[in-house]
Amino acid sequence: MLAETICSAVAAAGLGIAAITAYRKRYRAAARIAAYALVPLGLVMTGAVQWAFDTAFSPMAWAGFGVLGAAWLLFLSTRAVDRRRGDRKAADQGGRQDPVAPAASAPSLGQGQRGAAPKPKTAAPAEDFSDIEAILKKHGI
């Protein structure tokens, strides 16, 4: 009951300020103030204020928030443990990932021979930049 009275008083005061602002020919600001002033009144009329008031002073609701907080902490801690174990597992394997199909042959995985060194890439032929140089010289660069 007290919360509804306070919200109604805030709405009435806000609408009074909006009326004074409109009297001073600042209609856009008055409309904005009126919109803000009507929000608490709308919340009272929908019953949201009573629900929030009942929730704020309910020991059962606070116990529920505590349970939700504990669940959140459990989720975070298990996620952190999974990340640490995942990093340790990758370090034990030397950075390799398990193949998708363990029975697949090495060439089908794209690794070639396991003990062989990778083939060096051949250097690409030098590209001809004469046309670019001509354009740059034309513009004096």
C-alpha positions, 0 to 999 in steps of 0.5 A, spaced: 500 500 500 505 504 501 509 503 495 503 504 491 502 511 494 509 513 493 509 511 486 502 515 485 505 521 488 511 521 484 507 520 478 503 526 480 509 530 481 512 529 475 505 531 471 505 537 475 512 539 473 511 537 465 505 542 466 509 547 468 514 546 463 509 546 457 507 553 460 514 555 459 513 553 451 518 547 452 513 542 449 518 537 447 521 537 454 514 537 457 512 531 453 518 527 455 517 529 463 510 526 462 512 520 459 517 519 465 512 521 470 507 516 467 511 510 468 510 509 475 503 510 475 503 504 469 507 500 474 502 501 480 496 499 475 499 493 472 500 490 479 508 490 478 509 494 484 506 490 489 509 484 486 516 487 487 514 490 494 512 483 496 518 480 493 523 484 496 520 483 503 519 475 502 524 471 506 523 465 501 524 470 495 531 472 498 532 464 499 531 463 492 536 468 490 541 465 494 540 458 491 540 462 484 547 465 486 549 458 488 547 455 482 551 460 478 557 459 482 557 452 481 556 453 473 562 458 473 567 453 477 565 447 473 567 451 467 573 453 470 575 446 471 573 444 464 578 449 461 584 447 466 583 440 464 582 441 457 589 445 457 592 440 461 590 435 456 592 438 450 599 439 453 600 432 454 598 430 447 603 435 445 598 440 441 595 435 437 588 433 437 585 427 436 583 424 429 576 424 428 576 417 425 582 413 429 582 408 424 583 412 418 590 412 415 595 418 416 595 420 408 587 421 409 588 426 415 593 430 410 599 429 415 603 425 410 608 420 413 609 422 420 616 422 421 618 426 414 620 433 414 615 437 411 617 439 403 619 446 403 615 451 399 618 453 392 619 461 392 614 464 387 617 467 381 618 475 382 612 479 379 613 484 374 611 491 377 613 495 371 606 497 370 605 499 377 612 503 377 610 507 371 603 509 374 607 512 380 612 515 376 607 518 372 604 521 378 611 524 381 611 519 386 
